[in-house]
């Protein structure tokens, strides 16, 4: 079957994804600087583990309330009003109605959680004594971040629906900058640095909401606080967001379960996993989140206009772009995990053994990276049709599989290294199961299917990826002394790996037709023309 055309939407998708991904990359780079400094200041100590518990908890609830569920319900409904008969005024009114209910609910939830904090932290972490006291104290500081970042999600949804992606994509960098400052000015390590980091998390949330409020105001969107009322718009939002919350809740329960097992593996396990996941999150954030954010409004618009073929075309082009970028990222992170972890994190209180275990974790969790990114491409096919129940059912099944496999792994293995390796492999496998089920459902409903042209391109991308893997092994062999040397030598070796991998993969993938070069050329020429007109 011939490749579908998207009436210029492909170039628009690439441009939107490039804007979001590029600014997200800025945040990720700042995040890497933060993690590099944190590993040297905090190491894989019990104080570091306590902080990571305190940091994971509000972030887990943030993904529950602020990102997945809220975006799934809010963005399509806001877009329908914005591009429909109600226009911008109706969309703004809808936003105020949602804010009037959403904000008090978040505040009450946060206050209630602060009260039960000691019991919850003890249950999820299994910590006792001094370690439990520190983890509880740090979590009480970080948890208000939930309210702040959830409001950021509301304003981000508004701005993204208006095709204004810059501020929302840059906002996470402010959190990383706040935490970097804490590490730079409080470098003693232990409890004092952990406390400074916790305070920086909440400060970062304040900075983010300030930026998004300012960006919305510049776009002409000023929301007023109203009295909470169950208006028809709020009820419609609730009918969509409540099932999505349960769906997102399943994913976050899975995250809590991962934390539960990690905390019981032993001292250092949360730190090892966190530093590995930092590298794993780079392509997830730059590619996956950017694609998901960019295509949801487009798919919603085409579905709302009664044009399912164009909605499917957007998802096809997003799949091509996701695999073009994600496949080499996953392969490279797997093959080069040891040199990357050694160069970025080893030093100070983070020893060679810590780096070796972290590299093992990274090599396993990135095996699920393509599937996780594809889920970001597939789920808008449900959300755009206001079907949040199906992803919930899928998530429940995947959660059960995840829990069962985790229990098996933890019972079979007693050695901490094998246990954390098994947990990492389970996470990757669960991502593939989730991806496969969602695709099969969309395919059977006739909403989206991988056509021959797309499958052919993915196969060509895999061939280019195999050539890149061979090149990476060769570079590792010839530069073995660099990877065992000083920090400077290790960084030079990593630069050679990154540069060599890109120099092999992208020319080959373009040469053998692994991507749509026509759309890429169109995008470049449009940018050049725009740059020329701006200069004139």
N, C-alpha and C positions, 0 to 999 in steps of 0.2 A: 504493500500500500504506500502511496506517495506521502511524503512528509507534509503535514498540515502547515498552512500559513496562518500567522496570527495577526495579520493586518498591522504590522509594525510593533505588535506587542512584545515580540521577542527582544528587539533592541531595547524597548522600554524596560522589560524585565531585567536585562543585563545591566542597564544603567542604574535602575533602582537598587538591584542587588549590589552593584559596585559601590554605590554611595553608602549604603548601610554597611556592607562588608568592609569597605576601606576605613570608615570611622570606627567600626567595631575593632578593626585591627589595631588602631591607635590605643584603644582601651586594653586590648590583649597584650600589647607590648608593654604598657604601663603595668599590667598585671604580672607579666613575666619579671619585670624589674622588681616588683614587690615581692614575688615569690623567691627570687634569687637572693634578695637581701634577707627575707624572713628565714630561709633555710640556714643561712650563716649565723643569724642572730639567735634563732630559736632552736635550730637543729631538729632532731626527731625526739624531743624530750616529752615528758608527761605534761609539762605546761603548754607545749605546742599542741598536743593532743586535746587538752582541755579547751584551748582557744578554737580549734577546728570544730569541736562539738558546738561551741557557742556560735560559731559562724554558720555552720550548716543548718541549724534549727530555723532561724528566721528566713534563711534563703530557701529552705524547703517549703515553708508556708508561703513565702513570696511567690514561688512557682505555682503553688496551689491557687492562691487568691488573685495574685497580681498579673501573672503572665498567661498561663495556659487557659484557664477557665474564663477569666475576664476578657481576654482578647477574643476568644472563641465566641463569646456572646455579644460583646460590645461592638467590635469592628464591623461585622456584617450589618447589624442593625443601624449603626451610625451611618455607614456608607449608603444604605438604602434610603435613609432620610435625606442625606446630603445630596445625592444624585437623583432623588425623586421629587415629588410635588412639594414636599415640605421645605426643601432647600436648606441653606446654612442656618437659618433662624430655627427651623424645626429640629435640626440636628443639635444645635446648641442647647435648646430647651430640653431635649432628651438627655443630654449629658448632665445637665443640672439636676434633673430628676434622679438619675442613677447615682450621682455624687451624694445627694441628700440621704440616700439609704445606705450606700456603700461605706461612706466615711464613719458614721456612728457604729456600724456593725464591726468595722475593723478596730476601732478604739475599744469597744467593749470586749472583743475577743482578746486583744492585747492585754488589757487590764486583768481579765480572768486568767490568762496564761501566766502572768507575772505572779499571781497568787499561788498557782499550783506548780510553779517552776521547779522547786527542789524535788518534788515527787516525780515529775516528768523526766528531768535530766537523769535522775538516779535510775529510772526504769529503762531509758533508752541507751544509757552509757554503761550501766553496771558499775560505775565508779563508787568508791567509798572514801571516807575520811577527807584528807586535804585535797585530793584530786577532785572529788565531788563538790566540795565547797568552792573551789576555784571555778570549775565549769559552770556551776549554778550562778555565781556572781557575775561571770563574764556574759552569760546568756541573758541575765536581767538587764545588762547594759545594751547588748546588741538587739534585743527583740523589738524595741520601738522602730527599728529600721523597717520592719514589716509594713507599718502604716505608711511610712514615707515612700517606700518603693512601690507600693500598690497604687498610690496616687500618681506616681510617675507613670505607671502602666496606663492609667486613664488618659492622662495628657498625651502619652505616646500614641495611643490608639487614635485620638483625635488628629494629631499631627500626621500620622501615617496615612489616615484616610484622606487627608488633604494633599497627599504626596509630598509632604515636607518631612524628610527622614533625618535631616542632619542632627538636630538637637537630641532626638531620642537615641540615635546611634552613638553619639558622643558621650551622653550622660554617664554610662558606666565607668568611663575613664576618671570621673571625679572621685568615685569611691576608691579606685586604685591610687590616685594621687594623695588622698587623705591618709590612706594606710601607709603609703611610702613615707610621708612626712613623719608619721608616728615612729616608724622604724629608724629613720634617720636621726631623729632627735632623742629617742629613747632606745639606746642600743645595748642596754645592760643584759637583756635576755631574761628568762625566767618569768616570774609573775608580773613584774613591773612592765615589761614590754608587752606581755599578753594583755594587760589592762589597757595600756595605751592603744593597742590595736582595736580592742573592743570599742573604746570611745570613738576612735576614728571611723568605725563602721557607721555609727549613728550620724556623725558629722557629715560623712560622705552622702548619706541619704538626704540630709537637709540641703546640701549643695545641689544634688540631682533634681529635687523637686523645685528648687529655686530656678534652675536653668529651664526646666520644662514649662513652668508657669510663665516665665519671661518669653519663651519662644511662642507659646500659645497666644499670649497677648499681642506679640508682633504680628501674628497671623490673623488678628482680629477676633480671637476667641477669649472672652473674659467670662468665666463661670461664676455665678452668684450662688451662695449657700442658701438653700431653701429648707423649709420644714419637711421632714421625711413623710412621704405619702405614697401609697400603693396605686400609682396612676396606671393607665393602660400600658404606657411605655415601659414602666418598671415591671409590670406583670409579664409583658412579652419578654423583657430581658431576663427575668427570673426563670421563665419556662425554658429558655435556652441555656442560661448559665448554671442553673442548679445541676442538671445532668452533667454538664462539662466539669463542674466542680467535683462531682463524684468521680468522674473519669480522671481528672488531674489528681484527685485525692488518692486514687489507686497508685498512680505513678509515684506520688510523694510517700505513700506508705512503703512502697518499694525502696525509696531512698532512706526512710527511717530504718527499714530492715537491714539495708547495707550498713548504716551507721551502727546498728545494734551488733551485727557480727564483727565489724571492724574494731569496735571498742573492746571487744572481748578476745581478740586475737593476741593482744599484748601491746606494751608500750612501743610507740613508733608507728603502729599500723595506720592510724588516721593520717599521720604526717606523710608516710610513704604513699598512701593512696592519693592524698591531696596534691602532692607535687607531680605525680604521674597524671592525674586528671587535669592538672593545669595545662599540660601539653595537649592532652586529648581534647580539651575544651576550645583550643585555638581554632581548629577547623570547624568544630561544632558551632561556635559563635560567629565566626566570619562567614561560613558557608550556610550552615543549617538554619540558624536563627534569621540570618539576612534573607534567605530564600523564603522561609515561612512568612516573614513579615511582608515581603514584597509581593508574594503571589496571592495572599488571602484577599486583599481588596480587589485584585483583578479577577480572580475566580468568582468572588461574590458578585461583582458587577455583571459578568457574563451570564451567570446563572440567573440573576435577577432580571436580565434582559431577555431570558428565554433562548440563550445561545449556548447550549451545553458543549457543542463542538469546539467553540473557542475556549471555553473553560478547560476542556481536556487538552487543547493545544498549549495553553499556558503551563499546565502540569507536565506535559511532555518535554517542553523546552526547559522547564525547571529541573526535571530529572536529568536531562542531558548535561546541563550546567553543573548540577550537583555532583554527578559522577566524574565529569571532566576534572573538577577540582578536588573532590574528596577521595577518589581512588588513589591518586599518587600520594596524597597526604597520609592516608592510612598505611600504605605500603612503606613509605619512607619512615614514618614514626615507629613502625614495627621493626624494621631492619636496623635503624640507627638509634634505637632507644638507649643503648648503653652510652655511646659517645655524647648524645644530647643531654642526658641526665647528668653525666659526669661534668660536662662543660658548664651547664647552667646552674646546678645546685650544689655540687660537691665543694666543700670548703668550710672553714670555721667549725661549727658544731655539727655539721652534716658530713659524716664520714664516708669512706669508700664503700663500706658494707651497706649503709643506708642508700647510697646511690645505686648499688647493684640490685637491691630488692625493688627499689622504685622503678628501675629500668625494666625488670621482669613484669611488674604490674602494667606498665605502659604498653609493652609489647603485646599484652593480652587484651586489654580493654579497647585498644584501637582497632581490633579485628571487628568490632561492632560499629565502628564509626560510619561506614557507608550506609548501613541500615538505619542508624539513628537519624542521619541527615535525610534519608528518603522518607522517613516517617513525617518529617517536617514538610515535605512536599505533598504527601498523600493526605494528611489530616485536613488541610483546607478543602479538599473535595467533599468532606462530610460537613465541616463547619459552615461552608458557603450555602449549603442546603438546609441549614439549621438542624442538622442531624448530629447531635452530640451523644446520643445513646449508644450508637454502634462503637465508637472508640472506647466508651466506658466498658462495654462487654468484652472487647478485645483486651483492654488493660487489665480487667479482672482475671482473665485467663492467664495472661502473661505473668501477673503477680503471683498466682498460685504456682506456676512453673518455677519462677524465681525463688520463692520461699522453699519449695521442696528441694530444689537442687542445692540451695545454700545449706540447708540442714544436712543433706547428704555429704557435701564437701566437708563441712565442719566436723561431722562425726567420723568420716573416713581418715582425715588427716589431723595430726596433733602438732606437727611442726608449723610455727607461725608463717614461714615462707610459703609452704605448700597451701596453707589455708587462705592466705591473701591472694595467691595465684589462682586458686580455684574460684574464689569469689569474683575475681576480675574476669575469668573466663565465663562464668555464669551471666554476668552483666552483658557481655558481648553477645552471647547466645540469645538472651532474652530480647535484645534489640532486633535481631534477625527474625525471631518468631513473630514479634509485633509487626514488623514491616511486611512479612509475608501474608499475614492474616488480613491486614488492611488492604493490601493490593488485591488479593483474591476477592474480597467483598466488592471493592470498586469495579473490578473487572466483570464480575457476575451481574452487577447492576447496570452495566453499560456506561458507566460514568468516566472510566479511564482504563486504558490498556496500553501496554508497551507494544507499539507497532514495530514492524520489521525494520524500518529505517532507524528507529531508536535503539533497538537491540543490536543492530550492526555497528552503530557508533560506540556503544558501550563495549562491545567485543574489541573494537579497534583501540579503545582507551586501555583495555586490559593488556593488549599486546604491548603498547607503549609503556605501561606500568611494569611489565615483566622486564623489558629492556632497562628501565630505570633501576630496578632491583639489582640486576646484574652489575650495573655501573656502581651502585652503592657498595656492594660487597667488594668490588675491586678497589674502590677508594679506601674502605676500611682496612683492607689488606696492606696496601702500599703506604698508608699513613698511620699504621699501628703505633709507632713511636710517639706521634703527635698526641694521640688519644690517651696515652699513659703519662704525658708530660705535665707541664705547668698549666695554669688556667689559660694563659695566653696561647700556648700550643693547642690546647683542647678547643679553644674558640676558633682557631685557624682551621683545625680539622673539621669542625662542625660547618664552618663557612664553605669548605671544600665539598662536604657532603650535600649541603643545601644547593649550592651553585651547580655542582655536577649533576645532581638529580634533575633539577629544572632544565639544564642544558640538554639532557637526554630526552626527558619525557615530552616536553612541549613541542620541540621540532618534529619528533616522530609522530605525535598525535595529530599534528597539522598535516604532515606529509601523507599519512595513510587515511586521512578523512575521518578522524575521530571526533570532529566537532563542525559546527556550521560556520565556516570561515566567512561566508558572505555577510552574516549578521554582525560578526565581530568587525569586519571592515566597514560596514555601514555605520556602526556605532562610533568607530574611530573617526570616520570622515565627518560625521555630525558634530563631534566634539571639536574637531579642527575648525569647521565652519563657524561654530559658536565662538571659539576662541578668537577667530579672525574678526568676527563682527564686534566682539567685546573690545578688541584692541582698537578697532576703527572708531 
